Structures are given as C-alpha cells and as structure tokens.
Amino acid sequence: MTGAKNNKTEEKTMLFSQKAADDTDRIRVKICGLTREDDVVTAIEAGADAVGFICYPGSSRYVTPSRLMALTSLVPDSVSVVLVFVNPTSEEVREHLALFPKAILQFHGNESRPFCDQFHATYVKAVQVKSSRDLIKAQEEYPMASALVADTPSEVYGGTGETFDWKAVAEVRSQIHKPLIIAGGLREQNVREAIELLHPWAVDVASGVETARGIKDHDKILSFMQAVRRGCDADPSQLESVKA
C-alpha cells in the first residue's frame, strides 16, 4: 500500500514518519481530544505518535488558543500535534498556524478542497463513512490531503464512541490508496479487529480512552496502546500498510 509522501513537510512529522514513536513499524496512534496537561504527558509517555486538540468551539473538548499553547508546550518535536477544525473560517486556521506552524491540520467538517488546500500545510481530511464509496470519492476530491480519517457519521462531528461499518469498507480497501486513519468508537477491546480488517496507517482514539468527554483515563490509554501493539504483532502482514 502507498505510504504518506504527498507533501514536503510530512516526513518531518511523527504521524507520517518511517518509524513509529517506539522506533518500530507498528501502526501509528493518535490520541485525540486532549484537554489536560497530565493527559498529554501520559499519551506521549505511552507512545502516541500524534496528539490531537479540538479547535472547534462547538465541541465539549474544545481548547482555546491560550490553553493550546500550554498543552502543546509539553509535546516534543518527535510527536505530531494535530489541530482539529470543523467548518472554520480561513482566519481561524491562519491564526492557529501562526501560533503552531508545525501542526498538522485536520478538517472534520464540510470543508471544500480549495479551502483545505489554500493554507499550503499538511492536512488530513475526515470522512463520515455512510457508504464504503465515501472514502473512494474523498480521495479523488482531496488529492492534496495527506491521509483520510474514516469516522462515524454524526451531527456532533466525532467523539461519539460509535463505529462505522468496517466490513463494508474492508471490501473496497484495496481501492483506497491514501493512508487511512481509522476513528470512531475505537477502544482496547476492538482496535485489534479494526487493524486486521482495515489495515490502517493509523488509529485515532478519543472517547475510547476517556472517563468523561475531554477527561482521559490513563490506564485506558496504556491498555489501548498495548492492544495496538498486540494487533500488529499478531499478524505481521498488517504492517504492510505503514511501510513506504
């Protein structure tokens, strides 16, 4: 499968690097919806390759720019910072990029290709998977996207704890050539199945490692990371999806 090499900045970010944070070929992990310093530190120490922060004021996991500065100050260069937006204005995105120029952008709403491309920054595009064809359509509509984030359809834009139809996507997986990031309802108990079915580049977890919205459970983070490693170790062929 195809590695992530679309934009010149990608190889400098852990989410799209040749090795995971633990210097292995395992599938990458993004811990999203972080709001507290202790949670950021735990995610990094557990081996997360990327940490995600919600820049959408309509979310219960929203962090203000000032809070974001405090939280990202704890993130080493070896871990990717992902800023998640939902239908933002161009000014909002530019203001965040001015503060966090190395961040990966994640567009999680109905943003158009021209909107996403205008910032000339590494970005991933979330797709609400109502049909297995949605991902195939999205990779055609967003050729500059570094990856697609497959998520569960929802009016609240992610973090619902619900999964989408993995088996339907598995049937067309060979037609999805962009790096695929799986989100939506992942937890320790089912991430291995997602890895085996969908061969993702990365997995993205929020509610699956929480005790409440925006409040991470440190034991759940550690257990999730262990489950990802077990899923990769169980069948080495799964690692083909993250090899360049």
N, C-alpha and C positions, 0 to 999 in steps of 0.2 A: 504494500500500500504506500501511498505517497506521503512523504514527510512534509514538515511545515517549513517552506523556504520561499514564500511569496514576497515578503518584504525584507529590506536590507537590515532592519533592526531586530528581526525575530531571533536570530541565532544568539543574540546577546541576552535574551530573556530565558529564565529557567523553564517556563512553561513550554517553550519551543526549542530547548537545547538538546544536544545529542545525548545527554545523560540526565537522569532524574536527580533530585536533591541528595539522595543517598548514594550517588555515583553508580547506579545500576540502570538497566534498560527497562525497568518497570513502567507501567502506565502512570502518567502524571496525575497528580491530585491537586485540586483547587478547593480550599475551604472558603466558603463564601458567607457574606452577611455578618462579618465580624464587627463588633461594636465596642469591645472592651480590651484593654491592654493585655490582661492576663491571657485572654483567649488567643490573641495574636501570637504571643510568645509560645503558648502551648502548641499551636498549629505549626509554627516554624520548627520547634524542637521535635515534634512528632515526625517531621519530614515532608511537610507540604511543599509543593513546588510553586504554588501560587496562593495568594490570599486575596479575597475579593471584598470590596467595600461598596455599599449601595449608595449611589449619589442621586437617588430618586426620592424626593420629599414625600411622596405618597406611600412609601414603604415604612413599616414598623421597624425595619433595620437601617433606616436612613442615618447617615452620619454627615454632619456639617463639615464644610471645608476646614474649619479650625480643629475639629475633632479628628478629621482625616490626617491632618498634619501630625498630630500627636501619635496616632496609631501607626502611620507609615514610618515614623522615625525609628520604630522598633524592627523594621523589616530590613534584613541585609540585602545587599545587591544580588546575592545568589538566589533570591526568591522573587518571583514576579508579583507586582502589585497590579490588580485588575480593578478598574473603576467601572461600575455597572450603572448604565443610564437607561431610562425609559422615556422615549419621546422628548429629549431635551431640546433646548434651543442651541444654536451654534455658539452663542455667547457663553452659555453654561459650560459647554465642553471645552472651549478655548480657555476659560478661566481656570478650569481644573488642570488642563495641560500645562498652563503657565506655572502652576504650583508643583505639578508632578509630571515632568516631561518624559520620564522613562516608563510611565504606566501604560499598560495595555488597556484599550477601551473595549467595553462590552456593551453592545447596543441590544437592548432586550425588549424593545417596543416595535413600532411600525416604521422605523426609520428607513428612508429610501437609500438606494445605492449612492446617488450623488451626495446625499447628506453624510453618509459614513465615510466616503472617500475624501471629502474636502479637507480633512484635518491632516492627511498625509502621515498618519500614525498607525501603528499596529493595532488592528481591531479584530474582534470576533463578533459574529452575528448570531443571536439567539433565534431559534425557530420553534414556534409552538407546533408540535407534531400532532396534527389532526389526522393526517394521512401519511403513509410511507413515502408518497411522492413529494411531500412538502420539502424534504431535505434535498432531493434532487433538483427541485425548482430553485431552491435558495442558493445552491452552489453555482447555478447559472446566473442568478440575479445579482450575486455579490462576489464577483471574481476576485476582488482585492481583499476579501476577508481572509484572515489567516487560518480560521477554523470556523466550524459551525457548532453552536451549542444546542443540542436537541433537548427540549424541555416539554413539560406537560402543559397543555392548553389551560389557561387560567385568566380570569379578569384581574387578578392581583399581581400578575407578572412574576411568577416564580415563588419558591419557598413554600409550596403548598403541602409537601410531603406525599404527593401522589405521583405515580409513574405513568408513562405513556405506553403504547402498545409496542413493546420491544420486539416481539416476534414478527410483527409486520415490517418493522424497519430492518430486521435481520434478513428478510427475504430480498431486499434491494441494497444490502450493504455494499456489495461489490460495485454498485454504480455510484457510490458516494466517494469521491476521490479526495475531497478536502479532509484535513484532520477533523475527527469527530469527537466532540466533548459531550459526554452524557450527563444530564442533570435531571432533576425531577424525581423525588421520592427515594433517592438512594440512602442506604443505611448499611450498617455492618452485615445484616442478615441477607441482603440481596445484591450487594455490589459484585460478588463473585459471579453471579448469574449474568449480570449486565456485561461484565468483561467477557465472559465466554460466548454470549450471544452476539455482541455488537462490536467486539474488537476495537474499542475506542482508543483515541490518542490520549484522552484524559477523562477523569470522572470529576464531577463538580457536586459538592455536598453542602447543604445549609441546614435545613430542618432536621436532617438525619443525625446531626451531632449536637442537637440543642435540648435544653430543658424548657425553654420558652423562646419566643421569637427574639433573635439577636443575642441570646444568652447561651453560650456554648457549654457543653458538658465535656470536661477534659478527658474523662475516661472513655466517652464515646468517640472523641477524636482519635485517641490512641487505638481503640478497637477497630475503628474504620480503617486506619492506615494499615493495621495488621491484616485485616480482611483483604485489602487490595493486594498486599504482598502475597498472601496465600493464593489469591485468584490468579496472579501472574505465575507463581511457582507451580501451580497445579498443571498447567499446560503451557510450556514454553512457546508454543506457536502463537499465543496471544500477544507476545512481544513483537511480532512482525509489524503490528500496526504503529509502533513507535520507532521503528528503525528507518533511517533516512534512505 
